[in-house]
């Protein structure tokens, strides 16, 4: 088996250990592009709302498309701060478990944060 040599300019190597199942075979169009097709697209979009794909290429030439979403740069700080994202996740978990409290003075509550 031949392997592809892909020039990498000090790129990070990501080790991906997942099992894959064949879903479809798609032809290249005249501009060498691959489309997902309506059925596969609807299947993916029914599970998540995505706006892009990360593309990974393996040593043997396998291509993995990982669905991704973009976040506004003004909100990126939340994901870069482990303390903040931890508090948000905890709050969402508590809300999902109906562990909520009614606040009578919202302005005072927000000032205490």
Backbone bond lengths (Angstrom), bond angles and torsions (degrees), N, CA, C in turn:
res aa  C-N    CA-C-N  psi(-1)  N-CA   C-N-CA  omega(-1)  CA-C   N-CA-C  phi
1 X - - - 1.442 - - 1.522 109.34 -
2 X 1.312 116.56 133.70 1.455 121.28 176.78 1.523 109.35 -85.35
3 X 1.294 115.30 150.63 1.452 119.70 174.98 1.513 108.96 -117.16
4 X 1.325 115.60 151.01 1.461 120.78 179.30 1.514 110.06 -83.07
5 X 1.299 116.25 140.31 1.454 120.55 172.01 1.517 107.62 -104.35
6 X 1.304 114.85 109.48 1.457 120.85 -178.20 1.515 107.75 -106.69
7 X 1.331 117.17 121.62 1.466 118.96 -179.25 1.527 110.52 -65.92
8 X 1.303 115.95 123.57 1.456 120.77 178.25 1.519 108.96 -117.23
9 X 1.286 115.95 131.93 1.463 121.49 179.00 1.525 108.09 -100.46
10 X 1.328 116.50 80.64 1.463 122.60 -179.87 1.519 111.22 49.25
11 X 1.318 116.67 46.95 1.455 120.78 177.60 1.511 109.49 -87.58
12 X 1.283 114.70 152.51 1.455 120.74 178.00 1.524 109.14 -71.59
13 X 1.309 116.83 138.08 1.457 121.11 175.77 1.520 107.64 -97.77
14 X 1.312 116.67 127.36 1.452 122.70 -179.10 1.518 107.73 -107.69
15 X 1.328 116.67 124.42 1.460 119.72 177.65 1.526 107.78 -90.65
16 X 1.326 115.63 122.13 1.458 121.47 -176.72 1.518 108.23 -115.72
17 X 1.309 116.23 117.93 1.464 120.80 178.58 1.521 107.61 -116.98
18 X 1.298 115.52 92.86 1.453 122.03 178.84 1.513 108.54 -139.31
19 X 1.304 115.73 159.31 1.454 120.15 173.45 1.518 107.69 -98.18
20 X 1.314 116.25 140.61 1.460 121.37 -178.64 1.517 109.24 -119.43
21 X 1.319 115.70 150.46 1.459 120.23 174.73 1.518 108.35 -122.52
22 X 1.324 116.93 141.13 1.472 118.52 177.46 1.522 109.50 -68.08
23 X 1.318 116.16 136.24 1.457 121.15 -178.02 1.519 111.33 -117.21
24 X 1.327 117.04 -41.43 1.453 120.74 -174.08 1.526 108.65 -164.82
25 X 1.301 116.34 161.56 1.455 122.43 171.41 1.513 106.83 -117.55
26 X 1.324 116.47 124.10 1.453 120.95 -176.12 1.525 109.64 -116.34
27 X 1.330 117.74 135.65 1.475 120.48 178.35 1.526 111.31 -81.40
28 X 1.310 115.66 159.64 1.465 121.03 172.28 1.521 108.10 -80.05
29 X 1.329 116.65 143.85 1.455 118.25 175.00 1.529 109.01 -87.81
30 X 1.324 117.35 -174.00 1.463 121.24 -175.09 1.531 112.98 -64.24
31 X 1.344 117.23 -19.23 1.461 121.12 178.50 1.531 111.18 -103.94
32 X 1.329 116.29 18.27 1.469 123.62 177.50 1.525 113.03 64.04
33 X 1.318 116.57 34.52 1.456 121.43 178.04 1.519 108.98 -104.59
34 X 1.325 115.59 157.71 1.461 121.79 175.53 1.518 107.41 -118.75
35 X 1.313 116.74 129.71 1.457 120.24 175.40 1.525 108.29 -101.75
36 X 1.313 116.39 152.67 1.456 119.88 179.76 1.523 112.09 -75.58
37 X 1.299 117.59 -29.55 1.455 120.92 -176.04 1.516 110.08 87.61
38 X 1.310 115.47 152.16 1.462 121.79 -174.40 1.517 114.17 -60.23
39 X 1.324 117.35 -45.97 1.465 120.69 -175.98 1.534 111.37 -63.76
40 X 1.324 116.56 -47.74 1.464 120.52 -179.85 1.531 110.54 -66.63
41 X 1.312 116.99 -41.17 1.458 121.23 178.79 1.530 110.55 -59.74
42 X 1.335 116.83 -46.35 1.473 120.46 179.36 1.526 110.89 -63.20
43 X 1.324 117.21 -38.58 1.456 120.99 178.64 1.524 110.55 -61.92
44 X 1.325 116.94 -47.35 1.467 120.92 -180.00 1.524 110.87 -64.99
45 X 1.323 116.93 -46.58 1.461 120.92 -176.66 1.528 112.67 -69.57
46 X 1.337 117.76 -21.43 1.464 119.36 177.77 1.527 110.53 -73.19
47 X 1.325 117.57 -22.49 1.458 121.67 -179.03 1.524 112.48 -93.63
48 X 1.324 117.73 -29.15 1.460 120.97 -177.24 1.521 109.76 -160.02
49 X 1.302 115.95 152.63 1.463 121.43 176.84 1.517 108.10 -97.49
50 X 1.316 116.34 105.28 1.456 121.18 -176.09 1.516 110.38 -111.60
51 X 1.345 116.69 158.62 1.458 119.30 176.20 1.523 112.81 -129.07
52 X 1.328 116.94 -0.47 1.462 119.64 177.98 1.532 109.52 -162.38
53 X 1.309 115.39 175.15 1.458 121.82 176.79 1.517 109.38 -131.78
54 X 1.328 116.80 138.44 1.455 120.95 167.13 1.520 105.55 -83.14
55 X 1.329 117.51 139.25 1.456 121.72 -178.82 1.525 108.49 -112.67
56 X 1.327 116.72 124.54 1.462 122.66 176.91 1.523 107.64 -117.76
57 X 1.325 116.33 140.51 1.458 121.46 177.69 1.523 108.04 -122.55
58 X 1.338 116.41 125.17 1.459 121.56 179.12 1.515 111.61 -83.66
59 X 1.324 115.53 168.50 1.466 120.98 -178.99 1.514 112.50 -59.19
60 X 1.324 117.45 -31.67 1.462 120.13 -178.81 1.527 112.39 -91.19
61 X 1.343 117.15 5.63 1.458 120.44 177.05 1.520 114.41 96.93
62 X 1.342 117.37 -1.27 1.462 119.22 176.96 1.523 109.55 -63.38
63 X 1.319 115.52 142.70 1.459 121.19 -179.69 1.521 108.55 -116.28
64 X 1.318 116.06 129.82 1.458 122.41 177.42 1.516 107.86 -115.86
65 X 1.311 116.47 127.09 1.467 121.37 174.29 1.524 107.21 -105.59
66 X 1.316 116.85 119.39 1.461 120.81 179.65 1.522 108.10 -108.53
67 X 1.345 117.31 118.81 1.465 119.92 179.39 1.526 111.39 -57.53
68 X 1.325 115.98 142.40 1.465 121.22 -178.57 1.523 109.95 -142.52
69 X 1.294 114.98 160.65 1.460 121.53 173.32 1.525 108.18 -126.73
70 X 1.295 115.90 150.11 1.464 120.70 177.00 1.514 108.34 -96.70
71 X 1.318 115.18 147.40 1.463 119.89 173.77 1.517 107.68 -119.47
72 X 1.312 117.18 147.36 1.467 119.40 178.82 1.528 110.55 -61.14
73 X 1.314 116.80 144.11 1.469 120.32 -178.88 1.522 111.44 -60.31
74 X 1.325 117.28 -28.59 1.463 119.82 179.17 1.529 112.18 -69.16
75 X 1.342 117.74 -15.85 1.466 121.76 179.21 1.526 112.28 -106.17
76 X 1.312 118.76 -5.08 1.461 122.10 -176.52 1.528 112.26 -63.15
77 X 1.316 118.27 -29.44 1.462 121.52 -179.66 1.517 111.91 -58.22
78 X 1.327 117.11 -31.65 1.466 121.11 -179.85 1.526 110.10 -60.46
79 X 1.325 116.69 -43.76 1.460 121.42 -176.50 1.525 112.26 -77.79
80 X 1.327 116.83 -18.85 1.465 120.84 179.04 1.525 111.91 -87.77
81 X 1.338 117.17 -9.82 1.454 121.87 -177.59 1.532 108.88 -111.36
82 X 1.344 118.18 102.26 1.470 121.11 -176.57 1.532 113.95 -57.44
83 X 1.336 117.09 -34.21 1.464 119.79 -179.65 1.523 110.76 -66.42
84 X 1.314 116.58 -45.03 1.464 121.22 -178.37 1.528 110.78 -66.37
85 X 1.336 117.35 -49.27 1.467 119.46 -178.14 1.523 110.46 -64.52
86 X 1.341 117.22 -32.51 1.463 120.77 176.80 1.521 111.56 -63.86
87 X 1.334 116.16 -43.16 1.468 120.26 178.75 1.531 111.07 -65.49
88 X 1.324 116.05 -39.71 1.467 119.49 179.39 1.526 110.22 -64.47
89 X 1.328 116.97 -45.67 1.471 120.27 179.51 1.525 111.29 -62.88
90 X 1.341 116.36 -40.29 1.469 119.85 178.39 1.530 109.84 -63.44
91 X 1.325 116.12 -43.45 1.466 120.05 179.16 1.519 112.13 -62.80
92 X 1.332 117.12 -40.53 1.460 120.21 178.25 1.531 111.25 -66.29
93 X 1.337 115.70 -37.66 1.466 119.53 178.19 1.525 110.03 -65.32
94 X 1.326 116.87 -45.53 1.459 120.92 179.16 1.526 111.07 -62.85
95 X 1.321 117.39 -39.64 1.462 120.67 178.11 1.527 110.17 -63.95
96 X 1.340 116.35 -39.66 1.459 120.47 177.97 1.512 112.53 -65.24
97 X 1.331 116.89 -27.28 1.470 122.22 178.63 1.525 111.23 -93.32
98 X 1.325 117.49 10.87 1.467 124.78 179.85 1.526 112.29 60.31
99 X 1.313 117.57 30.55 1.469 122.39 175.89 1.523 108.08 -93.86
100 X 1.309 116.09 70.35 1.460 120.69 -177.55 1.523 110.08 -120.65
101 X 1.311 115.99 158.28 1.458 122.69 176.46 1.515 109.37 -127.02
102 X 1.306 116.03 142.78 1.456 120.18 176.47 1.521 108.47 -84.87
103 X 1.323 117.08 132.10 1.464 122.80 -179.14 1.518 108.27 -105.64
104 X 1.332 115.77 124.83 1.468 118.94 -179.23 1.523 111.70 -83.66
105 X 1.337 117.37 -34.31 1.465 121.80 -179.71 1.527 108.56 -113.53
106 X 1.324 116.73 87.80 1.461 121.41 -176.00 1.521 112.25 -62.59
107 X 1.336 117.00 -42.48 1.465 120.14 -178.84 1.531 111.17 -62.79
108 X 1.316 117.22 -43.33 1.464 121.59 178.10 1.524 110.66 -64.33
109 X 1.324 116.11 -41.08 1.478 120.78 178.97 1.519 110.44 -61.13
110 X 1.327 116.94 -46.24 1.452 120.96 -179.52 1.516 112.39 -65.64
111 X 1.334 117.51 -34.43 1.456 121.01 177.93 1.531 111.36 -67.65
112 X 1.325 117.19 -29.75 1.466 121.11 179.44 1.520 111.62 -73.92
113 X 1.333 117.66 -22.27 1.454 119.95 179.79 1.500 108.58 -69.77
